[in-house]
Amino acid sequence: MRYRYLEHTADLYVEARGEKLEDIFANCALALYDSICDINKISYSEERMVEVEGEDYQELLVNFLNELLYLFETEGFVASDVEVVFEGKKLTARLKGETYDREKHGARYEIKAATYHGLEINEKDGYARVLFDI
């Protein structure tokens, strides 16, 4: 299991798992995309690189997920394969996917932002929890 949805009254609360922090962050991104549409229907016809900075892992995760949302909103890009690399206070991600097509990919939630509310990163136990404002 790479991610699962946790109960929340109004928003979308996700727990992503992984053996390494890079995997946890990548799985948070996949949970985001799978919340927007069906990632099983996304082809690898395009590739994007994303770079964000942050003072700590929490800020990096929120900045990363919000950058993915920005990419979706401005270019309609969705991904089903994500590779994350950390370099100090910088995160670089390679995204493989394509331009969103509602008929092909379906529609699930309209996510406004990744938030700090309920944000938890536990590297020792291999998970992160993030709340998406919908």
C-alpha positions in Angstrom: 0.0 0.0 0.0 1.5 3.3 -1.1 -1.2 5.5 0.3 -4.6 5.5 1.9 -7.3 7.9 2.7 -8.0 8.7 6.4 -11.3 9.9 7.8 -11.9 13.6 7.9 -15.1 15.6 8.2 -14.6 18.2 5.4 -11.3 17.7 3.5 -9.2 15.0 2.1 -6.7 13.5 4.5 -4.1 11.1 3.1 -1.4 8.9 4.6 1.4 7.9 2.2 4.0 5.3 3.1 7.5 4.3 1.9 10.8 2.8 3.0 12.7 6.0 2.3 11.7 9.7 2.6 11.9 10.0 -1.2 9.4 7.2 -1.6 7.0 8.8 1.0 7.1 12.2 -0.9 6.6 10.5 -4.3 3.6 8.5 -2.9 2.1 11.7 -1.5 2.3 13.1 -5.0 0.7 10.0 -6.4 -2.1 10.2 -3.8 -2.6 13.8 -4.9 -2.9 12.9 -8.6 -5.1 9.8 -7.8 -7.4 12.2 -5.9 -7.8 14.4 -8.9 -8.3 11.6 -11.5 -7.7 7.9 -12.1 -3.9 7.6 -12.3 -4.2 4.1 -13.7 -5.4 5.7 -16.9 -2.4 8.1 -17.2 0.1 7.4 -19.9 3.8 8.3 -19.8 3.8 10.5 -22.9 5.3 13.6 -21.3 7.9 14.4 -18.6 8.3 17.4 -16.3 10.9 18.4 -13.8 9.8 20.2 -10.6 12.1 21.9 -8.1 11.1 23.4 -4.8 12.9 24.6 -1.7 12.0 24.6 2.0 13.5 25.1 5.4 12.4 21.6 6.6 10.7 18.5 5.3 7.3 19.8 6.2 7.7 22.9 4.2 9.3 20.9 1.3 6.3 18.6 1.2 3.7 21.3 1.2 5.6 23.4 -1.4 6.1 20.3 -3.6 2.4 19.3 -3.5 1.3 22.8 -4.1 3.7 23.1 -7.0 2.1 20.0 -8.5 -1.3 21.6 -8.1 0.0 24.7 -9.8 1.3 22.6 -12.7 -2.1 20.9 -13.0 -4.0 24.2 -12.9 -1.8 26.0 -15.4 -0.8 23.2 -17.8 -3.3 20.4 -17.0 -0.4 18.0 -16.3 -1.1 14.8 -14.3 1.5 12.1 -13.5 1.4 8.5 -12.5 5.2 8.1 -12.0 7.1 10.3 -9.6 10.8 10.2 -8.6 12.0 12.5 -5.8 15.6 13.5 -4.9 16.7 15.7 -2.0 19.7 18.0 -2.1 19.9 20.0 1.2 16.9 22.3 1.3 15.9 21.5 -2.3 13.6 18.8 -3.7 13.8 17.8 -7.4 11.2 15.6 -8.9 10.8 13.9 -12.2 7.2 13.5 -13.2 6.0 11.1 -16.0 2.5 11.6 -17.3 0.4 13.5 -19.7 -2.1 16.3 -20.2 -5.3 15.8 -18.3 -8.3 14.7 -20.3 -11.5 14.5 -18.3 -13.1 11.8 -20.6 -10.0 9.6 -20.4 -8.9 10.2 -16.8 -12.2 10.9 -15.1 -12.7 13.4 -12.4 -12.6 12.9 -8.6 -11.9 15.9 -6.3 -11.1 19.5 -7.0 -8.1 20.1 -4.7 -7.4 23.7 -3.7 -4.2 23.2 -1.7 -2.0 21.0 0.4 -2.1 22.4 4.0 0.0 22.4 7.2 -3.1 21.4 9.2 -2.7 17.8 10.3 0.7 17.5 8.5 2.9 14.8 9.9 6.1 13.3 8.5 7.4 10.3 10.4 10.6 9.1 8.6 11.3 6.4 11.3 7.9 4.7 10.8 7.8 5.4 7.1 4.8 7.6 6.5 3.5 11.2 6.0 0.0 12.5 6.5 -1.2 15.5 4.6 -4.5 17.3 4.4 -5.8 18.6 1.1 -8.2 21.4 1.1 -11.1 20.5 -1.3 
